[in-house]
């Protein structure tokens, strides 16, 4: 059972990035923290998706704005086996961390 940091990524601008995938035999409970490393505001999208390209119905945040040097946190997320945490940022100044546990 993995615990702690499950995935980390520095996002490329305007690109879907799979930050973490729940292993095929596990369920994961986790938090997602997105940090804006720049002084300007940035927007992001976050999905729990079957693939690296989310369907419209899979987004849990969409065009959410983080102020300069701000942080966004989503806690208590639960995902079943093979789900992907996919993030998309308006700039290359966003860092995504997924931390929690698998069981």
C-alpha positions as CSV (number, residue, x, y, z in Angstrom):
1,X,0.0,0.0,0.0
2,X,1.5,3.3,-1.1
3,X,1.1,6.3,1.2
4,X,2.3,9.9,1.1
5,X,3.1,11.5,-2.3
6,X,1.3,9.6,-5.0
7,X,2.2,11.9,-7.9
8,X,3.8,15.2,-8.8
9,X,4.1,17.3,-11.9
10,X,5.2,20.7,-13.2
11,X,2.6,21.4,-15.9
12,X,3.4,22.4,-19.4
13,X,1.2,25.2,-20.7
14,X,-2.1,24.2,-22.4
15,X,-1.4,20.4,-22.2
16,X,-3.2,17.6,-20.4
17,X,-0.8,16.0,-17.9
18,X,-1.6,12.7,-16.1
19,X,-0.2,13.3,-12.6
20,X,-1.3,10.0,-11.0
21,X,-3.0,6.8,-11.9
22,X,-4.7,4.6,-9.3
23,X,-3.2,1.1,-9.6
24,X,-5.4,-1.5,-11.2
25,X,-6.1,-3.4,-7.9
26,X,-6.5,-0.4,-5.6
27,X,-8.8,2.4,-4.4
28,X,-7.1,5.7,-3.6
29,X,-8.1,8.4,-1.2
30,X,-6.1,11.6,-1.7
31,X,-5.8,15.4,-1.8
32,X,-4.7,17.5,-4.8
33,X,-2.6,20.7,-4.3
34,X,-1.9,23.0,-7.1
35,X,0.6,25.8,-6.6
36,X,1.0,28.9,-8.8
37,X,4.7,29.7,-8.9
38,X,4.3,33.0,-10.7
39,X,3.0,36.5,-9.7
40,X,0.3,36.4,-12.4
41,X,-3.1,34.6,-12.0
42,X,-3.4,31.2,-13.8
43,X,-6.3,28.9,-14.5
44,X,-6.4,25.2,-14.4
45,X,-8.7,22.2,-15.1
46,X,-8.7,19.0,-13.0
47,X,-10.3,15.7,-13.9
48,X,-10.7,12.1,-12.7
49,X,-10.6,10.4,-16.0
50,X,-10.5,7.0,-17.6
51,X,-7.7,8.2,-20.0
52,X,-5.3,11.0,-20.3
53,X,-7.8,13.0,-22.3
54,X,-10.8,13.7,-20.1
55,X,-14.4,13.5,-21.2
56,X,-16.6,16.5,-20.4
57,X,-18.3,14.6,-17.6
58,X,-15.0,13.8,-15.8
59,X,-13.9,17.3,-14.7
60,X,-14.0,18.1,-11.0
61,X,-12.6,21.6,-11.5
62,X,-12.9,23.7,-14.7
63,X,-11.2,27.0,-15.5
64,X,-10.6,27.6,-11.8
65,X,-8.3,30.6,-11.2
66,X,-5.4,30.6,-8.8
67,X,-4.0,34.1,-7.9
68,X,-0.4,34.9,-8.2
69,X,1.7,32.8,-5.8
70,X,-1.6,31.2,-4.6
71,X,-2.5,27.6,-3.8
72,X,-5.6,25.5,-4.5
73,X,-6.4,22.4,-2.5
74,X,-9.0,19.7,-3.1
75,X,-9.2,17.2,-0.2
76,X,-11.0,13.9,0.4
77,X,-11.0,12.7,-3.2
78,X,-11.7,9.0,-3.7
79,X,-11.0,7.2,-7.0
80,X,-11.4,3.6,-8.1
81,X,-8.8,1.5,-9.9
82,X,-7.3,2.8,-13.1
83,X,-8.7,6.3,-12.8
84,X,-6.2,9.1,-13.8
85,X,-5.8,12.5,-12.1
86,X,-5.4,14.7,-15.2
87,X,-4.4,18.4,-14.9
88,X,-4.3,21.2,-17.5
89,X,-2.9,24.7,-16.9
90,X,-3.1,28.0,-18.7
91,X,0.6,28.5,-18.0
92,X,3.8,26.5,-17.3
93,X,3.9,28.0,-13.8
94,X,1.7,25.5,-12.0
95,X,2.8,22.5,-9.9
96,X,0.5,19.7,-9.0
97,X,0.9,17.4,-6.0
98,X,-1.3,14.4,-5.2
99,X,-0.9,12.9,-1.8
100,X,-2.8,10.3,0.1
101,X,-3.0,6.5,0.3
102,X,-4.0,3.4,-1.7
103,X,-5.8,0.4,-0.3
